[in-house]
């Protein structure tokens, strides 16, 4: 079981945040931001989008797209970088994604297209790593549940089946912002358990409503006799908003390790400084990229909930 996963978030889970997260937990699976398939095929600097320090593994690359051939070509190029899994985004409710070329949650109306996309990606990867499919955002209506059942039914008719880390069935209510689509519809974890029951040969993870590793620990994960079941918990914004509170105790509390890798926040900052100094200006394209400000951003929430956190953020901002 993968147990905990720090889920993909656009503009948040960049390489620098993932480096911070890996200092806090060696066992938690990390996810990239969504990378559009056409970006991988047409960029002049592929390393800027796909390269990562090897210590960030286990790491999942999330792709965005809806054309099987384009996704397959992008997945084939990504294999060379050593990702542990490649994921197809089928649930992002953002207008930037869902309304641009049938990405994200827009795919929830087209499960047969999702099946063709994942089959093409799996063929392109030729078994070099595992293909996973994400479905997310369970809402108060039945559309998300219907989508998830249809996808699982269609996908399991293929061999070998992908393993959806599942599972908030995607749906979007027009007129609601992405934040409202995440918070207004009620979470329905029972749908994930029902999918795990009805598709016992697939693996699912709970996605939504879990804010830290201690909550993840008490979700009652269950692995079936044939390897399926609820095998993990996804944590999204909680990991970015409070990285220390979310991940610092994950290896001990969730994975049963005798100790956690980070003994203190000071230790984390010192190790992250070493990483940041090696990264400043790594991609010179007319200006220093990444900049010091960009590299400092993941540290701003390291003292979340502690006295003086606001002062820490203000003083860092002034210095930069």
Secondary structure as UniProt FT lines:
FT   STRAND          3..6
FT   TURN            10..12
FT   HELIX           15..24
FT   STRAND          29..36
FT   HELIX           37..42
FT   HELIX           47..50
FT   HELIX           54..56
FT   STRAND          59..64
FT   HELIX           68..79
FT   TURN            80..82
FT   STRAND          85..89
FT   HELIX           95..98
FT   HELIX           104..109
FT   HELIX           111..125
FT   TURN            126..127
FT   STRAND          130..134
FT   HELIX           143..155
FT   TURN            156..157
FT   TURN            174..175
FT   HELIX           178..183
FT   HELIX           189..198
FT   TURN            200..201
FT   STRAND          203..207
FT   HELIX           213..217
FT   STRAND          222..223
FT   TURN            225..226
FT   STRAND          229..235
FT   HELIX           237..241
FT   HELIX           243..247
FT   TURN            248..249
FT   HELIX           250..253
FT   TURN            254..255
FT   HELIX           265..279
FT   TURN            280..281
FT   HELIX           292..296
FT   HELIX           297..299
FT   TURN            300..305
FT   TURN            307..308
FT   HELIX           309..319
//
